[in-house]
């Protein structure tokens, strides 16, 4: 079988049309609109709301930092080791819950 240049160009033209999606199938041209949708559960919506509220919180509580700095400067800042350990333990327990 011999394939000449005209036949090759015709086949290549068909492939190019398929790549761009302009080929008409069976003489009909149909365009369909498809759309995706997502539905979030109530739990996911509540979580998103909590994250948004958390993001609005300041990273550093300036008034607390200033109060502690003033206490340190005046020599009145005293904290017991037990208090530090209690905070560390509470923090690890909170991490386990998450």
C-alpha positions as semicolon CSV with decimal commas, in nm:
position;residue;x (nm);y (nm);z (nm)
1;X;0,000;0,000;0,000
2;X;0,131;0,342;-0,093
3;X;0,058;0,646;0,113
4;X;0,114;0,975;-0,060
5;X;0,170;1,316;0,095
6;X;-0,192;1,430;0,051
7;X;-0,325;1,130;0,244
8;X;-0,066;1,180;0,519
9;X;-0,159;1,548;0,552
10;X;-0,526;1,455;0,577
11;X;-0,458;1,207;0,859
12;X;-0,237;1,459;1,042
13;X;-0,510;1,721;1,011
14;X;-0,760;1,485;1,174
15;X;-0,522;1,418;1,465
16;X;-0,468;1,790;1,516
17;X;-0,843;1,849;1,527
18;X;-0,881;1,574;1,787
19;X;-0,616;1,733;2,005
20;X;-0,797;2,066;2,005
21;X;-1,140;1,907;2,044
22;X;-1,292;2,046;1,725
23;X;-1,380;1,715;1,561
24;X;-1,748;1,664;1,490
25;X;-1,866;1,316;1,566
26;X;-2,124;1,167;1,334
27;X;-2,195;1,505;1,182
28;X;-2,321;1,657;1,509
29;X;-2,146;1,917;1,713
30;X;-2,236;1,904;2,080
31;X;-2,097;2,110;2,357
32;X;-2,171;2,008;2,710
33;X;-2,108;2,217;3,012
34;X;-1,986;2,023;3,311
35;X;-1,934;2,172;3,651
36;X;-1,794;2,031;3,971
37;X;-1,940;2,094;4,309
38;X;-1,823;2,035;4,663
39;X;-2,036;2,003;4,973
40;X;-1,875;2,044;5,312
41;X;-2,006;1,867;5,618
42;X;-2,119;2,065;5,921
43;X;-1,810;1,946;6,105
44;X;-1,583;2,073;5,826
45;X;-1,762;2,411;5,827
46;X;-1,720;2,441;6,204
47;X;-1,352;2,351;6,172
48;X;-1,300;2,612;5,900
49;X;-1,470;2,874;6,117
50;X;-1,247;2,783;6,414
51;X;-0,933;2,805;6,200
52;X;-1,041;3,144;6,070
53;X;-1,097;3,272;6,424
54;X;-0,760;3,131;6,535
55;X;-0,584;3,302;6,245
56;X;-0,722;3,637;6,362
57;X;-0,557;3,599;6,703
58;X;-0,229;3,786;6,753
59;X;0,086;3,574;6,763
60;X;0,214;3,752;7,074
61;X;0,004;3,879;7,363
62;X;0,181;4,213;7,399
63;X;0,014;4,318;7,722
64;X;0,118;3,995;7,895
65;X;0,475;4,025;7,766
66;X;0,497;4,386;7,887
67;X;0,360;4,291;8,231
68;X;0,615;4,011;8,272
69;X;0,899;4,235;8,150
70;X;0,804;4,494;8,410
71;X;0,795;4,227;8,682
72;X;1,139;4,098;8,579
73;X;1,283;4,452;8,575
74;X;1,144;4,526;8,922
75;X;1,259;4,191;9,059
76;X;0,907;4,082;9,151
77;X;0,876;3,803;8,892
78;X;0,896;3,476;9,080
79;X;0,776;3,147;8,943
80;X;0,805;2,805;9,098
81;X;0,944;2,507;8,908
82;X;0,621;2,316;8,971
83;X;0,427;2,577;8,776
84;X;0,659;2,537;8,479
85;X;0,629;2,158;8,487
86;X;0,248;2,179;8,514
87;X;0,231;2,400;8,204
88;X;0,461;2,165;8,008
89;X;0,249;1,862;8,102
90;X;-0,077;2,041;8,013
91;X;0,075;2,136;7,677
92;X;0,174;1,777;7,595
93;X;-0,170;1,652;7,693
94;X;-0,328;1,909;7,462
95;X;-0,098;1,798;7,180
96;X;-0,211;1,439;7,230
97;X;-0,576;1,544;7,192
98;X;-0,505;1,710;6,863
